[in-house]
Amino acid sequence: MTGQAWKRAAVQYGGLLGVVVVLLLVFGLTSDNFLRRSTMISIANQIPDLTFIAVGMTLVLICGGIDLSVGSQLALASAVLGVLMTDFRWPLWAAVPVSLFSGSLCGLWNGVVSAAFRIPSFIVTLGMLEIARGTTKVLTDSQSLYLGSSVEWFGVPLSGIPVSPAFLLAVGTVLAGQFLLTQTVFGRYCVAIGTSEETVRLSGIRSWPVLVSVFVISGILCGLAGLAQTARLSTVDPNAAVGLELAAIAACVIGGTSLMGGRGSVIGSFFGVLIIAVLQTGLAHLGVSDASKQIITGCVIVAAVFLDALRTRFRSNGA
């Protein structure tokens, strides 16, 4: 990174960190129990599923696409895991790869159909949202499946460490995603395709393998998110993660990823996840109802999209 790039990154991440600190202070002053160590640990151990989803969503958005099916893919991967372990008595180590494979298949379908047939990913993934959710309910007969201690170790703090293996893996995924985006040819192709796919095509570079790959990566990360959520709840819920795609998109946009493609940061999206998690936890500590929390979260999403539009207009005028 050049000196100018480091400066931009410091300003961006410093601003996002500032938002997190302000929220912590506000809720700490308005709630007696919010700034306790137990609350911070609880926040850390509740965000792995959204973090995995946000990493995949960031790559998709940077390429100029969008994935509205991530919540349903999470639920499907969780259902595959649960059915294999309860109905077929598979061990966790054997069921997890199949669960991740189910996510990759959903991502492969989304990528191939949208890239090969030039159908907007909004439409393709909207269809996958219904297909994956319906398949989940068929597999589970619309019933919750209790897995208990066989998976819960992944979502609870380790001995001597206050965070769960799921959180550690999520942070590692963020770092790997940022490296992929900023330090590899694949990452530069993602940015170029999101900026102008036609220019990439005229340069002799095939864009469809990259587009398919980001959707497959997103699908695999949905599988990891399903594992993380199942481990935290010890249960497979066929109605899990409804609306999670909106939270993931909001986290990405808050973190600086453009809905128009060509610009974004995986680390920025992680800060966006932290902001949403702190906001929701703080509101819960204040006794705000679930309905009110939905309204406030919706306002945050609208504000994030509005700020993204302002950023895009400012950059265009500056150019």
FENMO-V47542 format. One record per residue. N is the residue number from 1. RES is the residue in one small letter. SS is DSSP state (@ for helix, = for strand, . for the rest). Layout:
# FENMO-V47542
n=<N	N>
res=<RES	RES>
ss=<SS	SS>
This chain:
# FENMO-V47542
n=<1	2	3	4	5	6	7	8	9	10	11	12	13	14	15	16	17	18	19	20	21	22	23	24	25	26	27	28	29	30	31	32	33	34	35	36	37	38	39	40	41	42	43	44	45	46	47	48	49	50	51	52	53	54	55	56	57	58	59	60	61	62	63	64	65	66	67	68	69	70	71	72	73	74	75	76	77	78	79	80	81	82	83	84	85	86	87	88	89	90	91	92	93	94	95	96	97	98	99	100	101	102	103	104	105	106	107	108	109	110	111	112	113	114	115	116	117	118	119	120	121	122	123	124	125	126	127	128	129	130	131	132	133	134	135	136	137	138	139	140	141	142	143	144	145	146	147	148	149	150	151	152	153	154	155	156	157	158	159	160	161	162	163	164	165	166	167	168	169	170	171	172	173	174	175	176	177	178	179	180	181	182	183	184	185	186	187	188	189	190	191	192	193	194	195	196	197	198	199	200	201	202	203	204	205	206	207	208	209	210	211	212	213	214	215	216	217	218	219	220	221	222	223	224	225	226	227	228	229	230	231	232	233	234	235	236	237	238	239	240	241	242	243	244	245	246	247	248	249	250	251	252	253	254	255	256	257	258	259	260	261	262	263	264	265	266	267	268	269	270	271	272	273	274	275	276	277	278	279	280	281	282	283	284	285	286	287	288	289	290	291	292	293	294	295	296	297	298	299	300	301	302	303	304	305	306	307	308	309	310	311	312	313	314	315	316	317	318	319>
res=<m	t	g	q	a	w	k	r	a	a	v	q	y	g	g	l	l	g	v	v	v	v	l	l	l	v	f	g	l	t	s	d	n	f	l	r	r	s	t	m	i	s	i	a	n	q	i	p	d	l	t	f	i	a	v	g	m	t	l	v	l	i	c	g	g	i	d	l	s	v	g	s	q	l	a	l	a	s	a	v	l	g	v	l	m	t	d	f	r	w	p	l	w	a	a	v	p	v	s	l	f	s	g	s	l	c	g	l	w	n	g	v	v	s	a	a	f	r	i	p	s	f	i	v	t	l	g	m	l	e	i	a	r	g	t	t	k	v	l	t	d	s	q	s	l	y	l	g	s	s	v	e	w	f	g	v	p	l	s	g	i	p	v	s	p	a	f	l	l	a	v	g	t	v	l	a	g	q	f	l	l	t	q	t	v	f	g	r	y	c	v	a	i	g	t	s	e	e	t	v	r	l	s	g	i	r	s	w	p	v	l	v	s	v	f	v	i	s	g	i	l	c	g	l	a	g	l	a	q	t	a	r	l	s	t	v	d	p	n	a	a	v	g	l	e	l	a	a	i	a	a	c	v	i	g	g	t	s	l	m	g	g	r	g	s	v	i	g	s	f	f	g	v	l	i	i	a	v	l	q	t	g	l	a	h	l	g	v	s	d	a	s	k	q	i	i	t	g	c	v	i	v	a	a	v	f	l	d	a	l	r	t	r	f	r	s	n	g	a>
ss=<.	.	@	@	@	@	@	@	@	@	@	@	@	@	@	@	@	@	@	@	@	@	@	@	@	@	@	@	@	@	.	.	.	.	.	.	@	@	@	@	@	@	@	@	@	@	.	@	@	@	@	@	@	@	@	@	@	@	@	@	@	@	.	.	.	.	.	.	.	@	@	@	@	@	@	@	@	@	@	@	@	@	@	@	@	@	.	.	.	.	.	@	@	@	@	@	@	@	@	@	@	@	@	@	@	@	@	@	@	@	@	@	@	@	@	@	.	.	.	.	@	@	@	@	@	@	@	@	@	@	@	@	@	@	@	@	@	@	@	@	.	.	.	.	=	=	.	.	@	@	@	@	@	@	@	.	=	.	.	.	.	.	.	=	@	@	@	@	@	@	@	@	@	@	@	@	@	@	@	@	@	@	@	.	@	@	@	@	@	@	@	@	@	@	@	.	@	@	@	@	@	@	.	.	.	.	.	@	@	@	@	@	@	@	@	@	@	@	@	@	@	@	@	@	@	@	@	@	@	@	@	@	@	.	=	=	.	.	.	.	.	.	.	@	@	@	@	@	@	@	@	@	@	@	.	.	.	.	.	.	.	.	.	.	.	@	@	@	@	@	@	@	@	@	@	@	@	@	@	@	@	@	@	@	@	.	.	.	.	@	@	@	@	@	@	@	@	@	@	@	@	@	@	@	@	@	@	@	@	@	@	@	@	@	@	@	@	@	.>
